[in-house]
Amino acid sequence: MTAVYPPQSEPRVGQNVVLKQTTLGQYVHICDDAIFEEVSIDDYSYTAGHNQIHYASIGKFVSIATYVRINPGNHPTYQRIAQHHFTYRSSAYDLGDDDNNFFNWRREHAVSIGHDVWIGHNAVIMPGVTIGNGAVIGSAAVVTKDVEPYAIMAGVAAKKIGMRFDDALIARIERSQWWHWDHQTLQERMPEFRDRDLFVEKYL
């Protein structure tokens, strides 16, 4: 990480964490035993540990529980006779050069996660998925399609089971873009963040 951070705001990175071509915002916390590859994770977001995240952009204030996987690898079920990764990780078996085209497919199907998203334990976000602001992904859900803002998703494959707020309130929250408020403003408005009605009254 070569970014310059204001005092006290540097990202915290736990033990046994691998960061490959990854950028971390201010106040980001990455807990132990994680692999990040070609990921950007914006301010105040965190992962709770044992996470594998590849080729993804993650917004601000995103909460990612343990064992969540984002953009996991696939095997060539239909495209090749053999599914095993010796056909694309060939160098590991002294069978020639790796097949970079296979890996580029996943890179081209990056995952995009908005702001203030909560992803529960053991959830899997499949390649190419976009998750809107404020969404909730239930524990052990497998998300195969895009998720609209503020939707609550659960199941395998994940389906919408509800919405956090009604359309009018969602529109007002989206207009506020509170996730872009500066650190001092967040600090000053903490009492309202702890009281939904008060927040709505004062800032929406």
C-alpha positions as CSV (number, residue, x, y, z in Angstrom):
1,M,0.0,0.0,0.0
2,T,1.5,3.3,-1.1
3,A,-1.4,5.6,-0.3
4,V,-0.9,8.4,2.3
5,Y,-3.5,8.4,5.0
6,P,-4.4,11.1,7.6
7,P,-3.4,10.2,11.2
8,Q,-5.3,7.4,12.8
9,S,-7.1,6.4,9.6
10,E,-4.6,3.9,8.1
11,P,-6.1,0.5,7.2
12,R,-5.7,-2.3,9.7
13,V,-4.6,-5.6,8.2
14,G,-4.6,-8.8,10.2
15,Q,-2.3,-11.8,10.1
16,N,-2.0,-14.2,7.2
17,V,-3.5,-11.7,4.7
18,V,-2.4,-11.7,1.1
19,L,-3.1,-8.5,-0.9
20,K,-2.3,-8.6,-4.6
21,Q,-2.9,-5.4,-6.6
22,T,-5.3,-4.3,-4.0
23,T,-6.1,-0.8,-2.7
24,L,-7.6,0.0,0.7
25,G,-9.4,3.1,1.8
26,Q,-9.3,4.9,5.1
27,Y,-10.4,3.1,8.3
28,V,-10.6,-0.2,6.4
29,H,-10.2,-3.3,8.5
30,I,-9.1,-6.7,7.0
31,C,-9.2,-9.5,9.5
32,D,-7.0,-12.6,9.5
33,D,-6.7,-15.3,6.9
34,A,-7.8,-13.5,3.8
35,I,-6.8,-13.3,0.1
36,F,-7.5,-10.2,-2.0
37,E,-6.6,-10.1,-5.6
38,E,-7.2,-7.0,-7.8
39,V,-9.7,-5.6,-5.3
40,S,-10.5,-2.0,-4.3
41,I,-12.2,-1.6,-1.0
42,D,-13.3,1.9,0.0
43,D,-13.4,3.8,3.3
44,Y,-14.7,2.3,6.5
45,S,-15.4,-1.1,5.0
46,Y,-14.3,-4.3,6.7
47,T,-14.0,-8.1,6.3
48,A,-14.3,-10.3,9.3
49,G,-11.8,-13.0,8.3
50,H,-11.3,-16.1,6.2
51,N,-12.4,-14.3,3.1
52,Q,-11.4,-14.8,-0.5
53,I,-12.1,-11.8,-2.8
54,H,-11.0,-11.5,-6.4
55,Y,-11.6,-8.9,-9.1
56,A,-14.0,-6.7,-7.2
57,S,-14.8,-3.1,-6.3
58,I,-16.3,-2.6,-2.8
59,G,-17.8,0.7,-1.7
60,K,-17.8,2.5,1.6
61,F,-19.2,1.2,4.9
62,V,-19.5,-2.4,3.6
63,S,-19.7,-5.2,6.2
64,I,-18.4,-8.5,5.0
65,A,-18.7,-11.5,7.5
66,T,-16.4,-14.4,7.8
67,Y,-16.0,-17.0,5.1
68,V,-17.6,-14.8,2.4
69,R,-16.3,-15.4,-1.1
70,I,-16.6,-12.9,-3.8
71,N,-16.0,-13.8,-7.5
72,P,-14.8,-17.4,-6.9
73,G,-13.2,-19.4,-9.6
74,N,-15.1,-21.7,-11.8
75,H,-14.1,-25.0,-13.5
76,P,-14.7,-25.6,-17.2
77,T,-17.7,-27.8,-16.8
78,Y,-18.9,-27.6,-20.5
79,Q,-16.0,-26.0,-22.3
80,R,-13.4,-28.8,-21.8
81,I,-13.3,-32.5,-21.4
82,A,-11.4,-32.2,-18.1
83,Q,-12.7,-30.0,-15.3
84,H,-9.6,-30.2,-13.2
85,H,-7.4,-27.1,-13.1
86,F,-4.4,-28.8,-14.6
87,T,-5.7,-27.5,-17.9
88,Y,-5.3,-23.9,-16.9
89,R,-2.8,-24.1,-14.0
90,S,-0.6,-26.3,-16.1
91,S,2.7,-25.0,-14.8
92,A,1.9,-26.5,-11.3
93,Y,2.0,-30.0,-12.8
94,D,4.9,-29.5,-15.2
95,L,2.5,-29.6,-18.1
96,G,3.3,-26.3,-19.8
97,D,2.3,-22.7,-19.5
98,D,-0.8,-21.5,-17.6
99,D,-3.9,-20.6,-19.7
100,N,-4.2,-16.9,-19.0
101,N,-7.3,-16.6,-21.0
102,F,-9.1,-18.7,-18.5
103,F,-8.2,-16.3,-15.7
104,N,-9.0,-13.2,-17.8
105,W,-12.6,-14.3,-18.1
106,R,-13.1,-13.8,-14.3
107,R,-11.2,-10.5,-14.4
108,E,-13.6,-9.3,-17.1
109,H,-16.6,-10.4,-14.9
110,A,-15.6,-8.3,-11.9
111,V,-18.1,-7.9,-9.0
112,S,-19.3,-4.4,-8.0
113,I,-20.6,-3.8,-4.5
114,G,-22.2,-0.5,-3.5
115,H,-22.1,1.4,-0.2
116,D,-23.5,0.3,3.1
117,V,-23.9,-3.3,2.0
118,W,-24.0,-6.2,4.6
119,I,-22.9,-9.6,3.4
120,G,-23.6,-12.4,5.9
121,H,-21.5,-15.4,6.9
122,N,-20.6,-17.9,4.2
123,A,-22.3,-16.0,1.4
124,V,-20.9,-16.4,-2.1
125,I,-21.1,-13.6,-4.7
126,M,-20.7,-15.0,-8.2
127,P,-18.7,-13.4,-11.0
128,G,-20.2,-10.4,-12.8
129,V,-22.8,-9.5,-10.1
130,T,-23.5,-5.9,-9.1
131,I,-25.0,-5.3,-5.6
132,G,-26.7,-2.0,-5.0
133,N,-26.3,0.4,-2.1
134,G,-27.8,-0.7,1.3
135,A,-28.5,-4.3,0.3
136,V,-28.4,-7.2,2.7
137,I,-27.1,-10.6,1.6
138,G,-28.2,-13.4,4.0
139,S,-25.9,-16.0,5.5
140,A,-24.9,-18.8,3.1
141,A,-26.7,-17.1,0.2
142,V,-25.4,-17.7,-3.3
143,V,-25.9,-14.5,-5.3
144,T,-26.0,-15.2,-9.1
145,K,-27.8,-12.1,-10.3
146,D,-27.6,-8.4,-9.7
147,V,-29.2,-7.1,-6.5
148,E,-31.2,-3.9,-6.4
149,P,-30.4,-1.2,-3.8
150,Y,-31.8,-2.0,-0.2
151,A,-33.0,-5.4,-1.2
152,I,-32.8,-8.3,1.4
153,M,-31.6,-11.5,-0.3
154,A,-31.4,-15.0,1.0
155,G,-31.2,-18.6,-0.2
156,V,-29.5,-20.7,-2.9
157,A,-29.8,-19.3,-5.5
158,A,-30.5,-16.0,-3.6
159,K,-33.9,-14.5,-4.0
160,K,-35.3,-11.2,-2.7
161,I,-37.3,-11.7,0.5
162,G,-37.9,-8.1,1.3
163,M,-36.8,-4.5,1.3
164,R,-35.2,-2.5,4.1
165,F,-37.2,0.6,3.4
166,D,-40.1,1.8,1.2
167,D,-39.3,3.4,-2.1
168,A,-39.8,7.0,-0.9
169,L,-37.3,6.6,1.9
170,I,-34.8,4.8,-0.3
171,A,-34.9,7.7,-2.8
172,R,-34.3,10.2,0.0
173,I,-31.3,8.2,1.4
174,E,-29.8,7.8,-2.1
175,R,-30.1,11.6,-2.6
176,S,-28.3,12.3,0.7
177,Q,-25.3,10.1,-0.2
178,W,-24.4,10.2,3.5
179,W,-21.6,7.7,2.8
180,H,-19.6,10.5,1.2
181,W,-19.8,12.8,4.3
182,D,-16.4,13.6,5.7
183,H,-15.1,12.1,8.9
184,Q,-15.9,15.1,11.1
185,T,-19.5,15.2,9.8
186,L,-19.9,11.6,10.6
187,Q,-18.6,12.2,14.1
188,E,-20.9,15.2,14.7
189,R,-24.0,13.3,13.4
190,M,-23.4,10.1,15.3
191,P,-26.5,10.6,17.6
192,E,-28.7,10.8,14.5
193,F,-27.1,7.7,13.0
194,R,-28.2,5.8,16.1
195,D,-31.9,7.0,15.8
196,R,-33.5,6.4,12.4
197,D,-36.4,8.8,12.8
198,L,-34.2,11.6,14.0
199,F,-31.8,11.0,11.1
200,V,-34.7,11.2,8.6
201,E,-36.1,14.3,10.3
202,K,-32.8,16.2,10.2
203,Y,-31.0,15.1,7.1
204,L,-33.5,13.6,4.7
